[in-house]
Amino acid sequence: MNRNLWLLAICQGLFLTNNVTFIAINGLVGLALAPFGWMATLPVMGYVVGGAISTAAVARTQQRFGRKSSFQAGLAVALLSALLCAYAAFTRNFWLLCFATVVAGYYNANANLYRFAAAELARPEAREKAVSVVMAGGLLGAVTGPNLAARTRELSDVPFVGAYLALAVVALLAMALLAFIEFPPPQVRGAAAGARPLGQIMKQPVFIVAAAAGALGYGVMNLLMAATPIAMQQCSLPFSDAALVLQWHVIGMFAPGFFTGHLIKRFGPLPIMGVGVALNLGCILVALSGVALHQFLVALFLLGVGWNFLFTGSTTLSLSAYAPEERDRAQGALNFFVFATLAVSSFASGVLVTTRGWALLNYGSLVPVVLLGAALLWLWLKLRSARPATA
């Protein structure tokens, strides 16, 4: 660990503060403003759709201007979009709120590259630990995100306007911290001349499974997390309970970051990702057992830990699928798959939880979890059969 990694971990925490606050309030603000109840999570969906749309632009910006300038541009967008969200909530303009969250997606696409930048700030033999520890910075978001949403909810006469304004301050703080991080210089133009075509990179089994694990693991997590505040409100549980559940969910997402890197270094990414699949199954079983506060709490905590194992493992696995000169395009493709899946899951969560209920939402989550388990088994068998030939 070095100063750059610690500062990047704090920036990751501030990024997750933004994400968790958005998840905690966007569905509820959407439910209050939307013309129809099933449209409640459109502002949540807008955030990830904006991320998907922005992946190509972010990849080009990173390649041309380097990590630091691109990350600062993302934070500037975060500041402006938070102010726009506050104005939309204040004027009760649902479609403006959706537009503002789409704009905020540019920040989402940018900051999702923090985990890859972490690998470049550490020695090659410590990449797994660097990725894991920077992701552990999300614990800051676990503590501040739900509390920020709950404590700023009534700062103005219109609910949650104060929360959006607080996120503008969070963006300013992240911009100040990022100014002190020293990233490796951007690649010289022409350095990527020997890079393989993106299609060839994406055909590799390792890339396919890394992309599937990142996308499906994040998609299932988002499907259930985005619906949780609405489901708890439908069960007559207060917002303070929803904030508590989200807090422990995000703790589950990022607390394992202090040791996930060590586990991946010792056992490899595939076994750790397999444990992540098992934890997702455990989450669904607990969620289906009832709708009391403790069942929401345990289910979402298991979901968070499972996501950490899957996402950290898939990030580490993907590092072996591309060369340094192929970095920006490969990482952009990985992020696009994540955001495209998140867009579908964000919309589906609102539709299913408001029309079909919490139980059916969880039953539907079994499909991608089982598919992901099958993909991990396929890659494990493929790598195992290839070992004698390469010995």
N, C-alpha and C positions, 0 to 999 in steps of 0.2 A: 504493500500500500504506500502511496505517496500523496502529497498535498493535492495534486490534480484529481486523483481518484476520490478523495474525501469530498472535495468541492463538487465533483460530478455526482456523487451519491446524494448530496444535499439538493442539488438541482433536480435529481430524480424524485426526491421526496416532495419538492414543491410542484413538480409535474403531476405527481399522484394526488397531491392536495387538490389541484385543479380537477383531475379526473373524478375523484371520489365525490367532491362537492357537486360536480355536474350530474353524476349518477344519482346522488341523494335528492337533488332538487328538480332536475329537468323534467323527470317523469311527472312529478307532482304539479309543477307549474304548467306543464303541458296538459295534464288532466283538468286543471282549472280553466285553461284558456281554449282548449281544442273544441271545435264544433261538435265532434263526436268522441265518445270515450275511447274507442279503439285507436284513435290517433294520438293518445297521450304520450307515447314514447317516440313520436316523430322527432322531437328535439334531441333525444338521446341518439336516435338513428342519424340525425344530421351531423353530429359530431364525428361519427365514424365514416359516414359517406364523404364528408369533407376530407378526412384523412386518406381515404382511398383515392379520391380525385387528385390529391396533392402529392402522392408518392413519386410520380415521375418528375414533377417540378422540384421536389426536395432532393431527389437523386442528382439532378443536373446542378442544382445550387451547391450541393456538397462537393461535387466533383470539380466545379469551376472555382468556388470561393473558399472551400475548406470547411471543416467542422464548425469552427467558432463563429464565423460570419453567418452561416446557415442557421445555427442554433439561436443566435441573437435575433435573426429575422423572425424565427418562429415565436420567440417571446414577445416581440413587438406586435405580432398578430394576436397573441394571447391577450395582451393588454387591451387592444382595440376591440376585440370580440367580446371581452367581458363587459366593457362599457356599453356595447351595443345590446348585449343580453339584458343588462340592467334597464336600459331605456325601453326595450321591448316588453319586459315584465311590468314596468311602470305604466306604460300606455296600453297594456293588455292586448298587445298585437301578437297573436300566435304565429303568424307566418313570418314576421320579422324575427321572432325568437328562433324559428327553425333556420332562417337564413344566417343568423348570427352564429349558430352552432356549427353550420356548415363551414363558415369562415374559420371558426376556431379549430376545425379539423386540420388546418395547415400546421398549427402548433402540435397537434397530436402526432402527425406524421413525422415532424422534426424530432420531437422529444423521444419518440419510440426508437430512435437511433442511438440514444445515450448508451444502451447496453452494448452495442457494437463498438462505440467509441471507447468504452471501458477496456476492451481487449487490446486496444492500441496504446493505452497509457500504462500498460504493465509489461513485464518481461514475458516472452513466449511461453515459458513453463508455468506461468501464473495466470494465464488468460481465464481459465475456468473460475478461479477464485475472484478475479477482478470483476468479471461479469456478475457473479453472484452477489458480491458485496455492494456493488453500485445499485443493483436491483433491491438490495436490502434497505437502501435509502428510502424506499417507498414506505417504510414504517412511519416516517414523518407524515406522509399523507394519511396513514391509518389513524394517527392521533389527531391531526389538525383538521382533516377533511370533514368528518362527521360533526366534530365540535364546531367548526367554522360554520357549517350549514345550520346547526341548531341554534347557535348563539347570535348569529346575524340575521336569523329569519325575520325577526320583528323590529329590525333597526329602522325601518321606514313603515309608512302606513300600508304599503303594498308588500305582501309577504315575499321574501327572498330577494328583493332588490338589493338589500344590504349585502347578501352573500355574493352576488355578482360583482359588486363594487369591491368587496374584500379580495376577490380573485384578481382584480386589476392590480391591487397592491402586491399580491403574491408574485405576479409576473414581473413587476418592477424589482422586487427583491432578487428573483432568479437572474435577471439581467445583470444586476450588480455583482453577484457571485460568479457568474460565467465569465465576466471580464477578467477574472484572476486565474482562469484555467489556461494552461499552455498545451495546445494540441499539436500533434505532428503537422508539419507543413503540408498543404494540399499537393496532390500529385501533379507533376509537370505534364503539360499537354503533350500528348503523344505517347505517354507511358503506358497507356492501355492499348497500344497498337497490337500487341500480341495476345490480347484477351480473347477467349473463346466467345462465340455468339451466345446470347442469353438462352436461346432454345436448347443449346447443347448442355449448358450448365444445369438447366432445369430438368433434363432427362435423367440425371443421375439418381439412383435409388435413395442415396443419402439426402439429396436436396428434396426429393419428393416427400419423404417421411418427415424431414425437418419442417418443411412448409405445412404439411398436413397437421403435425402436432401443434405448431404455433397457431395455426388458423382455427382448427377445431377445438383445441384446448381453450383458447381465448373466447371462441364463439359460445361454447357451452357455459363458461364462466359468466359471460356478459348476458346470455339469455336468462339465466337465473338471477343474477345480481340486479339487472335493470328492472326486473319484475318484482323484486322483493319489497321495495317501499309501497308499491301499489297493492300487492297481495296482503301486506300487513295492515294497510289502511282498510282494505275490504274485510279483514278479520277484526276490525275495531281496536287495533293496537295503536297507541299514540306514536307520533313522529319521533319522540325521544327513544322509543324502543327500536324503531327502524334505524336511527342513527347509531345506536349501540350495536345492533347486528352488523351494520356496514363497517363499523370500526373494527370489530373482531374478524370480520371477513378480510379486511385489508391487512390486519396484523397477520392472519394466516397466509396471505399472499406474499408478504415480504420478510417476516421474521425468519423463515427458513433460509433466507439469503446468506445468513452468517455461517451456515454449514452446508448448504446445497453444493457449493463449489468443491468442498472437500469430498463429499460423497461422489460427485461426478468424477473427480480426479481418481478416486479409489476404485469405483465399480464401473465407470463408464456411463455415458448418457442414457443408453437404452434401458438398463434396469431401473434407473431413477425415474425415467418417463413412464415405465410400466407401473411403478408405485403411484405415480400421479393419476393414471387411469383408474387404479383400484380406489383411490381416495375420491375420485369423481363418482364412482359407483356408490361408495359409502354415503356421500352427500345426498344422492337421489333417494336412497333407501330411508335416510333419516327424514328428509323433506316429505316423503310419502307417509310417514308414520303419524303425522299430526300437524296442527297449525298453532301450537302454543309458542310463546316467546323462546323457550329453551330449544325447541326443535328448529326454529328458524336460525337461532344462534349457532348451534352445533353444525347444522347442514352447511351454512355459509362459511363457517370456519374451515371445515373439511374441503369445501370447494376452493377456498383460497390457497390452502397448502397444496392441493392437487394441481392447481394452476401453476404455482411456483415451480414444482418439480417438472411439469410438462414444458413450461415456457423457458426456464433456464436450461433444461436439457436440450430443447430444440435449438436454442440459440447457440449453445456449445457445439452441437452436432453440425449445424450449418457452417461453422467456421472451416470445416474440412472439405466443403463442397466447392469452394472458389478460391482463386489466387488473389493476392493484394490488388492487382490491376483490374480485377473483375468485381471488386468490393461494392462499388456504388450501385451498379445495376442489379447485382444479386440481392443486396440488402433491400433495394427498392422493390424488387419482385416479392421478397418474403413479406415485407410490410403491406404490399398491395393485397396479398392473399388474406392476411390477418384482417385488414380493414374491410375487405369485401364480405368476409364471413361475419364480421361484427355488424355490418350494415343490415344484413339479413336477420341476424339474431336480435338486434335491437328492435326492429320493426315487429318481428314475430313475437317477441316477449310481450309487448303491449297488446297486440291483437289476442294472443292466447290467454293471457291472464285476465283480461277484461271480458272475454267472450266465452272461454272454455274453463277457466279456473286454474289454480295453482297445481293441482294434482296432474291434470293432463299435460301441463307444461313440463313437469318433471318426467312423466312417461316418455314424452317426445325427446327429451335429452338423452335417453338411453341409446338412441340410434347413432349419433355421432361418437359417443363414448365407446361403443362396441366396435365401430368402424376403425377408430383410432387404435384400439387394442390390437385389432387384426393387422393394421399397417405396421405396428411395432414388431409383431411376431414375424411378419413377412421379411422385414429388413434384417432381423436377428438371424433368421434361417439363411437368408441370402449371404450375409457376411460370414456366417459359420461355414457354409459350404465352400466359400472362396478361400478360406485360410490354408488348406493343404496345397492349393495350386500356387499360392504366393510364398510358401515356406521355402 
